[in-house]
Amino acid sequence: MKTQLSILILMLLVYPPALPAADEAKPRSWTGTVRGEVLKIDGEAFLVEDSLGRNIQLHVGPNGSRDDNIQVGDKIAARIVHNGNETYIKSLKKLASSSSTGSSSLIEGQILDMARGFYLIKEPGGKEVRLRVDAKTWKDGNITVGDSILATIDDFQTVHAESLTKH
């Protein structure tokens, strides 16, 4: 009987149960984008109703940035980071329609063409925008022609994409 117990213990040490392995397969960190309407602001915490009607509590994280003029009722896009047990805002931008100068902080649309450091984007209203994309542009995965994206603009003079996120 002791021999059988010793063999069982040895097998468990050599071949651990699959449950911990499945737990390790879960992603420990990821990034994503939440878009929606601000319902409540409490300091650096935002209650946002997303595009699916869910209420999501978001907090600005360490080294996170946000537009200063965000108010209740504004439409926003938040780049969020999940790391371990924490989920926080990396950047929070107010979705602004084109102003009289023709610029906005975010551009949403479908990629029509990608050539020589520029992406041609078709916005939902039909307007086509040419974005300069380079090594400084943060990309959320492998972005290709036909993808719907949300682009954060960092320079209104040259329309340079600071980041591109699939959605």
KAPEZI-V525705 format. One record per helix or strand of 3 or more residues. SS is the DSSP state (hx for helix, st for strand). FROM is the first residue (numbers start at 1). TO is the last residue. If there is no record, write none. Layout:
{{SS	FROM	TO} {SS	FROM	TO}}
This chain:
{{hx	2	14} {hx	18	24} {st	29	42} {st	45	50} {st	55	66} {st	75	83} {st	86	94} {st	106	115} {st	118	122} {st	128	132} {st	148	155} {st	160	166}}
